[in-house]
Each structure stands twice: as structure tokens, then as C-alpha cells.
Amino acid sequence: LSCRHYRRRQLCVAACHFLHGEPREFAQGSECFECHPECERMEGSVTCNGSGADACTRCAHVRDGPHCV
């Protein structure tokens, strides 16, 4: 399946939920992936830049070294 913009699971979408919407996402290539649950949801700003707990912009709870826990 090839999409014009992005793909979320098996659906083609115009954009990922980078700044708004649920759940917050990041893109890898042209595919949308969910941010880690320990990432604090940011309004109008990117919540994460990867899937791990070490890729959060800000932690929802606390940071232990590079990871949100």
C-alpha cells in the first residue's frame, strides 16, 4: 500500500498527530507511530521524536537518566 502523505497502521492519512489529536505521534519515513505513554502530551509542540521513553520532549511523570518513567 502506497499513500500520498502518511500511513497510520493500514490507513492513508493527510498528516500524523504531531501537534494535535490523540494519540500524539511521530513519523518515521511516511508512517505515523505513537509516542511512548510516558511522554507528556504537548499542545502545539512536538511530543516525541521516537518510540522510546528516551525520545520524549518532556516527561509525563519523572525522568530517570535519559528515560521517562
LUMDO-12854 format. One record per atom (N, C-alpha, C): x, y, z; atom name; residue in three letters. Coordinates in nm, 4 decimals. Example, Ala and Ser with C-alpha at 12.3 -4.5 7.8 and 13.67 -1.06 7.14 Angstrom:
BEGIN
<site><x>1.3190</x><y>-0.5690</y><z>0.7800</z><a>N</a><r>ALA</r></site>
<site><x>1.2300</x><y>-0.4500</y><z>0.7800</z><a>CA</a><r>ALA</r></site>
<site><x>1.3200</x><y>-0.3300</y><z>0.7800</z><a>C</a><r>ALA</r></site>
<site><x>1.2850</x><y>-0.2250</y><z>0.7080</z><a>N</a><r>SER</r></site>
<site><x>1.3670</x><y>-0.1060</y><z>0.7140</z><a>CA</a><r>SER</r></site>
<site><x>1.2900</x><y>0.0030</y><z>0.7870</z><a>C</a><r>SER</r></site>
// end
This chain:
BEGIN
<site><x>0.0850</x><y>-0.1180</y><z>0.0000</z><a>N</a><r>LEU</r></site>
<site><x>0.0000</x><y>0.0000</y><z>0.0000</z><a>CA</a><r>LEU</r></site>
<site><x>0.0889</x><y>0.1233</y><z>0.0000</z><a>C</a><r>LEU</r></site>
<site><x>0.0652</x><y>0.2123</y><z>-0.0930</z><a>N</a><r>SER</r></site>
<site><x>0.1411</x><y>0.3362</y><z>-0.1006</z><a>CA</a><r>SER</r></site>
<site><x>0.0455</x><y>0.4534</y><z>-0.0781</z><a>C</a><r>SER</r></site>
<site><x>0.0836</x><y>0.5417</y><z>0.0118</z><a>N</a><r>CYS</r></site>
<site><x>-0.0008</x><y>0.6568</y><z>0.0450</z><a>CA</a><r>CYS</r></site>
<site><x>0.0617</x><y>0.7851</y><z>-0.0084</z><a>C</a><r>CYS</r></site>
<site><x>-0.0214</x><y>0.8827</y><z>-0.0366</z><a>N</a><r>ARG</r></site>
<site><x>0.0262</x><y>1.0115</y><z>-0.0870</z><a>CA</a><r>ARG</r></site>
<site><x>0.1039</x><y>1.0880</y><z>0.0204</z><a>C</a><r>ARG</r></site>
<site><x>0.0548</x><y>1.0865</y><z>0.1450</z><a>N</a><r>HIS</r></site>
<site><x>0.1186</x><y>1.1631</y><z>0.2524</z><a>CA</a><r>HIS</r></site>
<site><x>0.1756</x><y>1.0701</y><z>0.3593</z><a>C</a><r>HIS</r></site>
<site><x>0.0910</x><y>1.0218</y><z>0.4481</z><a>N</a><r>TYR</r></site>
<site><x>0.1342</x><y>0.9363</y><z>0.5592</z><a>CA</a><r>TYR</r></site>
<site><x>0.0447</x><y>0.8137</y><z>0.5699</z><a>C</a><r>TYR</r></site>
<site><x>0.0952</x><y>0.7137</y><z>0.6415</z><a>N</a><r>ARG</r></site>
<site><x>0.0167</x><y>0.5934</y><z>0.6691</z><a>CA</a><r>ARG</r></site>
<site><x>0.0127</x><y>0.5728</y><z>0.8195</z><a>C</a><r>ARG</r></site>
<site><x>-0.1066</x><y>0.5468</y><z>0.8708</z><a>N</a><r>ARG</r></site>
<site><x>-0.1286</x><y>0.5113</y><z>1.0118</z><a>CA</a><r>ARG</r></site>
<site><x>-0.1881</x><y>0.3723</y><z>1.0106</z><a>C</a><r>ARG</r></site>
<site><x>-0.1095</x><y>0.2750</y><z>1.0593</z><a>N</a><r>ARG</r></site>
<site><x>-0.1461</x><y>0.1336</y><z>1.0512</z><a>CA</a><r>ARG</r></site>
<site><x>-0.1728</x><y>0.1006</y><z>0.9044</z><a>C</a><r>ARG</r></site>
<site><x>-0.2926</x><y>0.0672</y><z>0.8673</z><a>N</a><r>GLN</r></site>
<site><x>-0.3222</x><y>0.0321</y><z>0.7283</z><a>CA</a><r>GLN</r></site>
<site><x>-0.4012</x><y>0.1402</y><z>0.6550</z><a>C</a><r>GLN</r></site>
<site><x>-0.4131</x><y>0.2589</y><z>0.7141</z><a>N</a><r>LEU</r></site>
<site><x>-0.4917</x><y>0.3671</y><z>0.6545</z><a>CA</a><r>LEU</r></site>
<site><x>-0.4029</x><y>0.4808</y><z>0.6055</z><a>C</a><r>LEU</r></site>
<site><x>-0.4359</x><y>0.5376</y><z>0.4922</z><a>N</a><r>CYS</r></site>
<site><x>-0.3669</x><y>0.6562</y><z>0.4425</z><a>CA</a><r>CYS</r></site>
<site><x>-0.4289</x><y>0.7792</y><z>0.5099</z><a>C</a><r>CYS</r></site>
<site><x>-0.3440</x><y>0.8696</y><z>0.5585</z><a>N</a><r>VAL</r></site>
<site><x>-0.3906</x><y>0.9912</y><z>0.6251</z><a>CA</a><r>VAL</r></site>
<site><x>-0.3135</x><y>1.1112</y><z>0.5703</z><a>C</a><r>VAL</r></site>
<site><x>-0.3717</x><y>1.2290</y><z>0.5830</z><a>N</a><r>ALA</r></site>
<site><x>-0.3077</x><y>1.3505</y><z>0.5336</z><a>CA</a><r>ALA</r></site>
<site><x>-0.1906</x><y>1.3928</y><z>0.6217</z><a>C</a><r>ALA</r></site>
<site><x>-0.1991</x><y>1.3662</y><z>0.7532</z><a>N</a><r>ALA</r></site>
<site><x>-0.0931</x><y>1.4065</y><z>0.8456</z><a>CA</a><r>ALA</r></site>
<site><x>-0.0968</x><y>1.3187</y><z>0.9701</z><a>C</a><r>ALA</r></site>
<site><x>0.0150</x><y>1.3118</y><z>1.0369</z><a>N</a><r>CYS</r></site>
<site><x>0.0226</x><y>1.2433</y><z>1.1662</z><a>CA</a><r>CYS</r></site>
<site><x>-0.0218</x><y>1.3417</y><z>1.2745</z><a>C</a><r>CYS</r></site>
<site><x>-0.0475</x><y>1.2924</y><z>1.3944</z><a>N</a><r>HIS</r></site>
<site><x>-0.0858</x><y>1.3766</y><z>1.5081</z><a>CA</a><r>HIS</r></site>
<site><x>0.0395</x><y>1.4310</y><z>1.5763</z><a>C</a><r>HIS</r></site>
<site><x>0.1112</x><y>1.5186</y><z>1.5075</z><a>N</a><r>PHE</r></site>
<site><x>0.2334</x><y>1.5781</y><z>1.5623</z><a>CA</a><r>PHE</r></site>
<site><x>0.2028</x><y>1.6798</y><z>1.6717</z><a>C</a><r>PHE</r></site>
<site><x>0.1114</x><y>1.7710</y><z>1.6451</z><a>N</a><r>LEU</r></site>
<site><x>0.0842</x><y>1.8842</y><z>1.7348</z><a>CA</a><r>LEU</r></site>
<site><x>-0.0522</x><y>1.8777</y><z>1.8014</z><a>C</a><r>LEU</r></site>
<site><x>-0.1469</x><y>1.8059</y><z>1.7431</z><a>N</a><r>HIS</r></site>
<site><x>-0.2835</x><y>1.7983</y><z>1.7929</z><a>CA</a><r>HIS</r></site>
<site><x>-0.3362</x><y>1.6581</y><z>1.7686</z><a>C</a><r>HIS</r></site>
<site><x>-0.4424</x><y>1.6227</y><z>1.8401</z><a>N</a><r>GLY</r></site>
<site><x>-0.5061</x><y>1.4931</y><z>1.8209</z><a>CA</a><r>GLY</r></site>
<site><x>-0.4525</x><y>1.3873</y><z>1.9155</z><a>C</a><r>GLY</r></site>
<site><x>-0.5182</x><y>1.2750</y><z>1.9151</z><a>N</a><r>GLU</r></site>
<site><x>-0.4827</x><y>1.1634</y><z>2.0025</z><a>CA</a><r>GLU</r></site>
<site><x>-0.4660</x><y>1.0374</y><z>1.9185</z><a>C</a><r>GLU</r></site>
<site><x>-0.3736</x><y>0.9544</y><z>1.9511</z><a>N</a><r>PRO</r></site>
<site><x>-0.2600</x><y>0.9796</y><z>2.0387</z><a>CA</a><r>PRO</r></site>
<site><x>-0.1559</x><y>1.0620</y><z>1.9655</z><a>C</a><r>PRO</r></site>
<site><x>-0.0658</x><y>1.1258</y><z>2.0391</z><a>N</a><r>ARG</r></site>
<site><x>0.0418</x><y>1.2024</y><z>1.9752</z><a>CA</a><r>ARG</r></site>
<site><x>0.1343</x><y>1.1053</y><z>1.9033</z><a>C</a><r>ARG</r></site>
<site><x>0.1886</x><y>1.1515</y><z>1.7914</z><a>N</a><r>GLU</r></site>
<site><x>0.2683</x><y>1.0641</y><z>1.7060</z><a>CA</a><r>GLU</r></site>
<site><x>0.3956</x><y>1.1317</y><z>1.6577</z><a>C</a><r>GLU</r></site>
<site><x>0.4813</x><y>1.0509</y><z>1.6008</z><a>N</a><r>PHE</r></site>
<site><x>0.5990</x><y>1.0971</y><z>1.5280</z><a>CA</a><r>PHE</r></site>
<site><x>0.5991</x><y>1.0192</y><z>1.3973</z><a>C</a><r>PHE</r></site>
<site><x>0.6749</x><y>1.0658</y><z>1.3020</z><a>N</a><r>ALA</r></site>
<site><x>0.6815</x><y>0.9978</y><z>1.1722</z><a>CA</a><r>ALA</r></site>
<site><x>0.8192</x><y>0.9379</y><z>1.1518</z><a>C</a><r>ALA</r></site>
<site><x>0.8183</x><y>0.8185</y><z>1.0972</z><a>N</a><r>GLN</r></site>
<site><x>0.9412</x><y>0.7538</y><z>1.0538</z><a>CA</a><r>GLN</r></site>
<site><x>0.9178</x><y>0.7213</y><z>0.9075</z><a>C</a><r>GLN</r></site>
<site><x>0.9901</x><y>0.7914</y><z>0.8214</z><a>N</a><r>GLY</r></site>
<site><x>0.9590</x><y>0.7826</y><z>0.6798</z><a>CA</a><r>GLY</r></site>
<site><x>0.8237</x><y>0.8467</y><z>0.6583</z><a>C</a><r>GLY</r></site>
<site><x>0.7316</x><y>0.7748</y><z>0.5993</z><a>N</a><r>SER</r></site>
<site><x>0.5971</x><y>0.8277</y><z>0.5775</z><a>CA</a><r>SER</r></site>
<site><x>0.4941</x><y>0.7529</y><z>0.6614</z><a>C</a><r>SER</r></site>
<site><x>0.5371</x><y>0.6930</y><z>0.7718</z><a>N</a><r>GLU</r></site>
<site><x>0.4458</x><y>0.6196</y><z>0.8583</z><a>CA</a><r>GLU</r></site>
<site><x>0.4365</x><y>0.6862</y><z>0.9954</z><a>C</a><r>GLU</r></site>
<site><x>0.3135</x><y>0.6939</y><z>1.0487</z><a>N</a><r>CYS</r></site>
<site><x>0.2882</x><y>0.7529</y><z>1.1802</z><a>CA</a><r>CYS</r></site>
<site><x>0.2989</x><y>0.6460</y><z>1.2886</z><a>C</a><r>CYS</r></site>
<site><x>0.3697</x><y>0.6787</y><z>1.3971</z><a>N</a><r>PHE</r></site>
<site><x>0.3826</x><y>0.5896</y><z>1.5116</z><a>CA</a><r>PHE</r></site>
<site><x>0.3489</x><y>0.6670</y><z>1.6382</z><a>C</a><r>PHE</r></site>
<site><x>0.2934</x><y>0.5980</y><z>1.7380</z><a>N</a><r>GLU</r></site>
<site><x>0.2563</x><y>0.6612</y><z>1.8643</z><a>CA</a><r>GLU</r></site>
<site><x>0.3785</x><y>0.6921</y><z>1.9496</z><a>C</a><r>GLU</r></site>
<site><x>0.3717</x><y>0.8032</y><z>2.0208</z><a>N</a><r>CYS</r></site>
<site><x>0.4737</x><y>0.8359</y><z>2.1203</z><a>CA</a><r>CYS</r></site>
<site><x>0.4594</x><y>0.7397</y><z>2.2378</z><a>C</a><r>CYS</r></site>
<site><x>0.5649</x><y>0.7263</y><z>2.3149</z><a>N</a><r>HIS</r></site>
<site><x>0.5632</x><y>0.6406</y><z>2.4340</z><a>CA</a><r>HIS</r></site>
<site><x>0.4625</x><y>0.6964</y><z>2.5343</z><a>C</a><r>HIS</r></site>
<site><x>0.3923</x><y>0.6103</y><z>2.6091</z><a>N</a><r>PRO</r></site>
<site><x>0.2920</x><y>0.6574</y><z>2.7059</z><a>CA</a><r>PRO</r></site>
<site><x>0.3481</x><y>0.7475</y><z>2.8160</z><a>C</a><r>PRO</r></site>
<site><x>0.4777</x><y>0.7407</y><z>2.8438</z><a>N</a><r>GLU</r></site>
<site><x>0.5359</x><y>0.8249</y><z>2.9486</z><a>CA</a><r>GLU</r></site>
<site><x>0.5718</x><y>0.9652</y><z>2.8991</z><a>C</a><r>GLU</r></site>
<site><x>0.5493</x><y>0.9927</y><z>2.7714</z><a>N</a><r>CYS</r></site>
<site><x>0.5739</x><y>1.1275</y><z>2.7189</z><a>CA</a><r>CYS</r></site>
<site><x>0.4558</x><y>1.2180</y><z>2.7539</z><a>C</a><r>CYS</r></site>
<site><x>0.4857</x><y>1.3379</y><z>2.8031</z><a>N</a><r>GLU</r></site>
<site><x>0.3802</x><y>1.4346</y><z>2.8319</z><a>CA</a><r>GLU</r></site>
<site><x>0.3254</x><y>1.4876</y><z>2.7005</z><a>C</a><r>GLU</r></site>
<site><x>0.1941</x><y>1.4887</y><z>2.6888</z><a>N</a><r>ARG</r></site>
<site><x>0.1290</x><y>1.5382</y><z>2.5679</z><a>CA</a><r>ARG</r></site>
<site><x>0.1465</x><y>1.6884</y><z>2.5599</z><a>C</a><r>ARG</r></site>
<site><x>0.2105</x><y>1.7364</y><z>2.4540</z><a>N</a><r>MET</r></site>
<site><x>0.2380</x><y>1.8782</y><z>2.4364</z><a>CA</a><r>MET</r></site>
<site><x>0.1327</x><y>1.9382</y><z>2.3431</z><a>C</a><r>MET</r></site>
<site><x>0.0812</x><y>2.0538</y><z>2.3769</z><a>N</a><r>GLU</r></site>
<site><x>-0.0142</x><y>2.1246</y><z>2.2916</z><a>CA</a><r>GLU</r></site>
<site><x>0.0608</x><y>2.2221</y><z>2.2019</z><a>C</a><r>GLU</r></site>
<site><x>0.0471</x><y>2.2050</y><z>2.0714</z><a>N</a><r>GLY</r></site>
<site><x>0.1107</x><y>2.2958</y><z>1.9768</z><a>CA</a><r>GLY</r></site>
<site><x>0.2603</x><y>2.2754</y><z>1.9627</z><a>C</a><r>GLY</r></site>
<site><x>0.3114</x><y>2.1659</y><z>2.0161</z><a>N</a><r>SER</r></site>
<site><x>0.4540</x><y>2.1363</y><z>2.0080</z><a>CA</a><r>SER</r></site>
<site><x>0.4699</x><y>1.9854</y><z>1.9926</z><a>C</a><r>SER</r></site>
<site><x>0.5824</x><y>1.9424</y><z>1.9402</z><a>N</a><r>VAL</r></site>
<site><x>0.6080</x><y>1.8012</y><z>1.9191</z><a>CA</a><r>VAL</r></site>
<site><x>0.6244</x><y>1.7309</y><z>2.0534</z><a>C</a><r>VAL</r></site>
<site><x>0.5549</x><y>1.6193</y><z>2.0726</z><a>N</a><r>THR</r></site>
<site><x>0.5575</x><y>1.5433</y><z>2.1977</z><a>CA</a><r>THR</r></site>
<site><x>0.6770</x><y>1.4497</y><z>2.2053</z><a>C</a><r>THR</r></site>
<site><x>0.7173</x><y>1.3925</y><z>2.0917</z><a>N</a><r>CYS</r></site>
<site><x>0.8304</x><y>1.2995</y><z>2.0900</z><a>CA</a><r>CYS</r></site>
<site><x>0.8931</x><y>1.2973</y><z>1.9510</z><a>C</a><r>CYS</r></site>
<site><x>1.0111</x><y>1.2377</y><z>1.9433</z><a>N</a><r>ASN</r></site>
<site><x>1.0773</x><y>1.2221</y><z>1.8134</z><a>CA</a><r>ASN</r></site>
<site><x>1.1194</x><y>1.0773</y><z>1.7907</z><a>C</a><r>ASN</r></site>
<site><x>1.0569</x><y>0.9866</y><z>1.8630</z><a>N</a><r>GLY</r></site>
<site><x>1.0831</x><y>0.8436</y><z>1.8502</z><a>CA</a><r>GLY</r></site>
<site><x>0.9875</x><y>0.7668</y><z>1.9382</z><a>C</a><r>GLY</r></site>
<site><x>0.9969</x><y>0.6332</y><z>1.9366</z><a>N</a><r>SER</r></site>
<site><x>0.9005</x><y>0.5500</y><z>2.0072</z><a>CA</a><r>SER</r></site>
<site><x>0.9375</x><y>0.5206</y><z>2.1516</z><a>C</a><r>SER</r></site>
<site><x>1.0614</x><y>0.5378</y><z>2.1900</z><a>N</a><r>GLY</r></site>
<site><x>1.1053</x><y>0.5013</y><z>2.3237</z><a>CA</a><r>GLY</r></site>
<site><x>1.0788</x><y>0.6068</y><z>2.4286</z><a>C</a><r>GLY</r></site>
<site><x>1.0957</x><y>0.5656</y><z>2.5547</z><a>N</a><r>ALA</r></site>
<site><x>1.0778</x><y>0.6567</y><z>2.6671</z><a>CA</a><r>ALA</r></site>
<site><x>1.1916</x><y>0.7579</y><z>2.6745</z><a>C</a><r>ALA</r></site>
<site><x>1.2933</x><y>0.7407</y><z>2.5933</z><a>N</a><r>ASP</r></site>
<site><x>1.4050</x><y>0.8357</y><z>2.5877</z><a>CA</a><r>ASP</r></site>
<site><x>1.3890</x><y>0.9367</y><z>2.4750</z><a>C</a><r>ASP</r></site>
<site><x>1.2761</x><y>0.9304</y><z>2.4029</z><a>N</a><r>ALA</r></site>
<site><x>1.2533</x><y>1.0189</y><z>2.2887</z><a>CA</a><r>ALA</r></site>
<site><x>1.1468</x><y>1.1250</y><z>2.3163</z><a>C</a><r>ALA</r></site>
<site><x>1.1108</x><y>1.1436</y><z>2.4420</z><a>N</a><r>CYS</r></site>
<site><x>1.0072</x><y>1.2402</y><z>2.4806</z><a>CA</a><r>CYS</r></site>
<site><x>1.0644</x><y>1.3818</y><z>2.4850</z><a>C</a><r>CYS</r></site>
<site><x>0.9840</x><y>1.4791</y><z>2.4448</z><a>N</a><r>THR</r></site>
<site><x>1.0203</x><y>1.6193</y><z>2.4603</z><a>CA</a><r>THR</r></site>
<site><x>1.0190</x><y>1.6547</y><z>2.6083</z><a>C</a><r>THR</r></site>
<site><x>0.9174</x><y>1.6078</y><z>2.6792</z><a>N</a><r>ARG</r></site>
<site><x>0.9022</x><y>1.6296</y><z>2.8236</z><a>CA</a><r>ARG</r></site>
<site><x>0.8356</x><y>1.5058</y><z>2.8816</z><a>C</a><r>ARG</r></site>
<site><x>0.8707</x><y>1.4697</y><z>3.0035</z><a>N</a><r>CYS</r></site>
<site><x>0.8141</x><y>1.3515</y><z>3.0685</z><a>CA</a><r>CYS</r></site>
<site><x>0.6795</x><y>1.3827</y><z>3.1335</z><a>C</a><r>CYS</r></site>
<site><x>0.5886</x><y>1.2859</y><z>3.1270</z><a>N</a><r>ALA</r></site>
<site><x>0.4592</x><y>1.2998</y><z>3.1939</z><a>CA</a><r>ALA</r></site>
<site><x>0.4757</x><y>1.2895</y><z>3.3448</z><a>C</a><r>ALA</r></site>
<site><x>0.5750</x><y>1.2137</y><z>3.3893</z><a>N</a><r>HIS</r></site>
<site><x>0.5967</x><y>1.1959</y><z>3.5334</z><a>CA</a><r>HIS</r></site>
<site><x>0.7369</x><y>1.2417</y><z>3.5713</z><a>C</a><r>HIS</r></site>
<site><x>0.8342</x><y>1.1526</y><z>3.5714</z><a>N</a><r>VAL</r></site>
<site><x>0.9714</x><y>1.1886</y><z>3.6078</z><a>CA</a><r>VAL</r></site>
<site><x>1.0694</x><y>1.1311</y><z>3.5071</z><a>C</a><r>VAL</r></site>
<site><x>1.1887</x><y>1.1882</y><z>3.5047</z><a>N</a><r>ARG</r></site>
<site><x>1.2948</x><y>1.1410</y><z>3.4167</z><a>CA</a><r>ARG</r></site>
<site><x>1.3988</x><y>1.0689</y><z>3.5018</z><a>C</a><r>ARG</r></site>
<site><x>1.4381</x><y>0.9494</y><z>3.4555</z><a>N</a><r>ASP</r></site>
<site><x>1.5432</x><y>0.8719</y><z>3.5192</z><a>CA</a><r>ASP</r></site>
<site><x>1.6536</x><y>0.8588</y><z>3.4159</z><a>C</a><r>ASP</r></site>
<site><x>1.7551</x><y>0.9432</y><z>3.4287</z><a>N</a><r>GLY</r></site>
<site><x>1.8584</x><y>0.9493</y><z>3.3259</z><a>CA</a><r>GLY</r></site>
<site><x>1.7957</x><y>0.9997</y><z>3.1981</z><a>C</a><r>GLY</r></site>
<site><x>1.8106</x><y>0.9267</y><z>3.0880</z><a>N</a><r>PRO</r></site>
<site><x>1.7526</x><y>0.9715</y><z>2.9613</z><a>CA</a><r>PRO</r></site>
<site><x>1.6084</x><y>0.9247</y><z>2.9409</z><a>C</a><r>PRO</r></site>
<site><x>1.5539</x><y>0.8445</y><z>3.0333</z><a>N</a><r>HIS</r></site>
<site><x>1.4227</x><y>0.7834</y><z>3.0139</z><a>CA</a><r>HIS</r></site>
<site><x>1.3140</x><y>0.8432</y><z>3.1038</z><a>C</a><r>HIS</r></site>
<site><x>1.1943</x><y>0.8541</y><z>3.0483</z><a>N</a><r>CYS</r></site>
<site><x>1.0775</x><y>0.8948</y><z>3.1252</z><a>CA</a><r>CYS</r></site>
<site><x>1.0182</x><y>0.7704</y><z>3.1895</z><a>C</a><r>CYS</r></site>
<site><x>0.9873</x><y>0.7814</y><z>3.3190</z><a>N</a><r>VAL</r></site>
<site><x>0.9306</x><y>0.6669</y><z>3.3925</z><a>CA</a><r>VAL</r></site>
<site><x>0.8121</x><y>0.7118</y><z>3.4761</z><a>C</a><r>VAL</r></site>
// end
